[in-house]
Amino acid sequence: MGLMSFHRSNITVKQSAEEIEAFDTIYQDYPNRPFLSPHRDLKKWLDTVETDRQYIVPKKMMETFNDGLFPGDIILLWRVGFNTLHTDSILPQYFEYHYGIDGYERLNVLEKRTFIRRLNPDENLSWHTLPQFKSILKKHQIKGYSKLNKQEMIAKIIKLIPKKDYAQELSICGYKLTAKGEEALKEHNDIVEKHPKKG
């Protein structure tokens, strides 16, 4: 049985008080309560874990390190380090079902605690597409861009359009590790080593 069998993305599933109490009972001796998404078919999950314990978050995942980070936070830092994670990214369900965290909320925490940062507008341009660049240039009545490649368009936007203006046109924002985040990732590399890798 896969996670999708009891996870309903973008659909709020009714969870009764009794079901939530049963969930809390499973994790009652944990130092921190694992995240419970409103999209989880909690009844089906409870029925499943009666016989299949693999979907119960391991207790060690809910223990924080001295720096206050959870193991799941380290995996978030690892993913940010690939420079492919942005504000509209869809995070894997294993953050909830194996690491016990709300990945989106923890990204905010990591940003507030300066383990990661959002790209500045100049850096962030590279995450966007040629059609978006053409739209920005056209909106600002700048001509002569039809034959330009991506890097040439970026240079033109930076040179000719005020940063505050084109920053408002960018639909997503990428994340980047700070030196503090890189150090935390290095310190807890054993968590990354144990994380299942594709291929």
PyMOL commands that set and color helices and strands:
alter all, ss='L'
color gray80, all
select helices_A, chain A and resi 3-5+17-26+42-49+53-55+59-62+71-80+94-97+103-112+121-127+130-139+150-160+163-167+179-187+189-194
alter helices_A, ss='H'
color red, helices_A
select strands_A, chain A and resi 116-118+175-177
alter strands_A, ss='S'
color yellow, strands_A
deselect
rebuild
show_as cartoon
